[in-house]
């Protein structure tokens, strides 16, 4: 049975050797600087986005309220923007935000996709949006942990010091936990400055959901423990440090680079998203194929229905303006078409997400990325939620404008002009962040996948310990 003092001594030995190796220290310093640069870059990006958003809202509102007397339907086409604020935790993990639009143009008869993608503003092909605290912890830190820890057990075996440790009272079964503790200490000292700086910056960026932030940090703590466990298990199971390092680097290439990209490509093949042109063309074709309340048989049927509803025999006897009612009917039909089209699009995204989740069998990075983005409020589900809220606000605004047309246009029809007081009464778009409960419900499969990988790492550690006990080296 290995004593606690001997356990601490063995773990401290690995820390001392790490400090004495200038290559490892230099590597750690470079990664720390890279991590701090990632936090500063994210801070600048989030701050610039918020400043631009607030300035655009103010300018857009001034233009909207300053349009003077105008027909409400003309104003509905003039309309204004719905702008998405970046969640404070987007500073930790930008997720899909560099590739997703943050502005929706809200106008009558049309549901527009989000525009103003940050990647469109990049001067080069480098995706700076992915350069973040999450990117460093998902991609660079695993490689550093693998390089540092590959020889912690295997190198002792090569040098012959493993037998000396056992002769001095260390148990073969207790050696693996001691080495894991040593690597865990090194990993913690490397990760804590990055985690601390990133969390502090996100707290300063705005109101953060404490539970989401704590869970995000906890998931990354599990990630680093998982990496350390796999590293020590491989180092103990293989004969030489070179073999362990080669295998771990191969695992890193597979898990961090190959599987996520191959999985994304496979998901896109299995559930292809229609290109924007085809998507818009299909919607317009369906809109044109339906009865038009303004022309032809559609207009006659609509007029008959309206007169029956208001119990009059002539359009001239209607107490409201029929053109305003036509506009509302046109919006109702268009909304139904948009709902069907966007529901199909969202179903395709869901199919892609399911297909991508299966790659978690080959890489724990996939479920980690899903959890990280979801908790940061930057995954596809949050983007679709923003677009849905923008669409709901668009419909509310158009209904208010059409209602004014219906009630006040009278015989003037489209010559009627509303006063600027109507524009001032129209509310601004305000995005409501998604509650945490549905977010957690959505990532349960990913959390279970991470737990399964952690269980596999524990099994590998047990096998490594038993091998040392059985062979004595």
Secondary structure, DSSP 4 states (H G I P E B T S, - for coil): ---HHHHHHHHHHHHHHHHH-HHHHHHHHHHHHHHHHHHHHHHHHHHHHHHHHHHHHHHHHHHHHTS-SB-HHHHHHH-EEEEPPPPGGGGT--TTTTTS--EEEEETTEEPPPB--GGGG-SSS--GGG-SHHHIIIIIHHHHHHHHHTTTTHHHHHHTHHHHHHHTT--HHHHHHHHHHHHHHHHHHHHHHHHHHHHHHHHHHS---HHHHHHHHHHHHHHHHHHHHHHHHHHHHSSSHHHHHHHHHHHHIIIIIIHHHHHHHHHHHHTPPPPHHHHHHHHHHHHHTSPPTTSHHHHHHHHHHHHHHHT-SSGGG-SS-HHHHHHHHHHHHHHHHHHHHHHHHHHHHHHHHHHHHGGGGT-HHHHHHHHHHHHHT-SHHHHHHHHHHHHHHHHHHHHHHHHHHHHH-GGGGGG--B-HHHHHHSPPP---PPPHHHHHHHHHHHHHHHHHHHHHHHHHHHHHHHHHHHH--
